[in-house]
Amino acid sequence: MSPLFLHISLFGLLHILFCCAAYAWGGTQGALYAWALGCTVWLLWHFYRMAQFGRTLERSIDQEQPAPPPYDLWGRLFYRIIQRERLHHRKRRRLHRTVQRFQSAAESMPEGIVLLNKNGKIDWFNHLAAQHFSFSPEHVLGSPLHKHIQHPDCRAFLQAASDGSPQEMRFSLRQDNGLLRHLRLIRIGFTRNTELIISEDISRAEQLQASRTAFVANVSHELRTPLTVIHGFLETLAEHPNLPPEQQQQFIRLMQHDCARMRHLVDDLMTLTTLEDPQQQNAPKAACNLSRMAEQIVQDTRHLSAGRHTVAADIAPDIWVAGRESELYQALSNLAFNAVRHNPEPCAVHITLRQVDNPNPYKMPLAEFSVRDEGKGIAAEHLPYLTDRFYRVDAGRSRENGGTGLGLAIAKHALANHQASLHIESSLHHGSQFTAQIPTIAPDSP
């Protein structure tokens, strides 16, 4: 027998008994009053139970409180409703946590991600995609992605029909700062009605590839010239074995000079490769007496000049830094030797070492090694590129002096490995100044 039938039967029996008692006491009118009163009580009871279980339903779902016992019809009904609502509530919470985990994972990915619906409109994107395409949520959500990209090939790529298989393209976008951002786009069918657009910033890879190509071209060019000279002399000696001994000796001296140039170039390339190695950047450092090193650089510079330049020095005593002495010597001596090699005679060269305040008052002072010359100077358009590999202001004069075009690149990387900086100031016909600032340590530091 169903609970509903029992509930109605019990209420009907009690109602009939109450009406009979009222009829016996007050006749027909009493029975009618009893019937109306019973119906009113029955309705009020149901209204009360509805309100009670409505409050219980909200409280039980939100706070996971126990469901009320099903001791009547309303109790059974609301008990089942509460159980179903709790089940749906748990499913919604699990789904919400899953979506949050998906969004967190997508935000932490190294690629930009854009989710498009079946109409090609943006449903969601992560912060890297916003950086790549330079848009914000309030302006692009719900709008087609291709409308926010100015590149015509990329717009055509996004508007073309897709069969769901991965498609790829590369293009470049001009940023607000004027620089080009190189992007790789991958278009993938995600579900039947959605697509994923994955964007990857390949600007660094493109720059490395361009640098690698330029590096190979520069090395090939630097080696081709001396090899061509040596090959020509060898052919001449082979075809004319009876040349005068004086001319043969001259050819041999020139070949030795070009061999020395190639050896010097290879040595500089090996040094630069070592300095760029991450393991070398983290190699242990020792306390170095920079004052003593600067005095040695002054002596070596005067020896290189052989009296053709006036080399003046002002070296502060007892300045110590933490570093690798061979790297520091090569970096700082390159600055001094360049002042002699690349300036006409006579020319005054001033080498200075002093201690200056650190912009950060909580850190040790800085050692400032400066080389200033009164030579011909360097035009402003060359200054940003002086530390690039193989960059020469005057290529012919640099080769005549035995330069490889790698000296300042070596100096820059060696100083960077010591948390030091290199500053270059120059103006045409007014000389140049190269300044390196290196963090100091206490003289008694290990």
Secondary structure by P-SEA (a helix, b strand, c coil): ccaaaaaaaaaaaaaaaaaaaaaacccaaaaaaaaaaaaaaaaaaaaaaaaaaaaaaaaaaaccccccccccaaaaaaaaaaaaaaaaaaaaaaaaaaaaaaaaaaaaccbbbbbbccccccccccaaaaaacccccccccccccccccccaaaaaaaacccccccccccccccccccbbbbbbbbbbbccccbbbbbbbbaaaaaaaaaaaaaaaaaaaaaaaaaaaaaaaaaaaaaacccccaaaaaaaaaaaaaaaaaaaaaaaaaaaaaaaaccccccccccccaaaaaaaaaaaaaaaaaccccbbbbbbbccccccccaaaaaaaaaaaaaaaaacccccbbbbbbbbbbbbccccccbbbbbbbbbcccccccccccccccccccccaaaaaaacccccaaaaaaaaaaaacbbbbbbbcccccbbbbbbbbbcccccc
